[in-house]
Amino acid sequence: MQIITIGLLSAGLAADAFAVSLTSGLLIKRIKLNKALKIALFFGVFQTIMPILGWFTGLAFRELIDGVSHWLVFVLLVGLGLKMIYEGFTQEKQASFNPLENYTLIGLAVATSIDGLAAGIGLSILEVPLIVVVTTIGFITFLFSIIGVFMGHYFGHLFENQVEYVGGVVLIGVGTNILLEGLGIFNS
């Protein structure tokens, strides 16, 4: 898996956290760097841990599905992408919660990183370097989240739902690329 593919996968997985960060930034009355760092740290850490959990889950099943692994990864990533696009259409603004409370942040971080769990299962099948992938996913999520908080605070009302669409399309593209590579049609 090329670094570009890892970067695109990371950006696709980070899209949920970015969208929630936009909303969080919109809800925070007095924005400060430490508030944005707190949100970004929660999202980045959880988005790093979940693919690791998925990776180890996938290792247990690798031998059973090795011949069809590219199809499985394709279905997982396209499914996640379609789910994100769907959620972009059905999302409602949440104005009644405080995005800086620890319990709220844990819930949001888990919710936005579930996709990383599924992606980790697919990554274990592909036998990619775990440390490189999860570090990239965590870093990009952290970066997107901190940027998202500030953008949400200043501009969030303009484009908050479109992030879900872009993230979904990116995941579908990465899944399609992996399928084409697995079928020998396209080699990256």
Secondary structure as UniProt FT lines:
FT   HELIX           3..27
FT   HELIX           33..65
FT   HELIX           66..68
FT   HELIX           69..90
FT   TURN            99..100
FT   HELIX           102..126
FT   HELIX           130..159
FT   TURN            160..161
FT   HELIX           162..182
FT   TURN            183..184
//
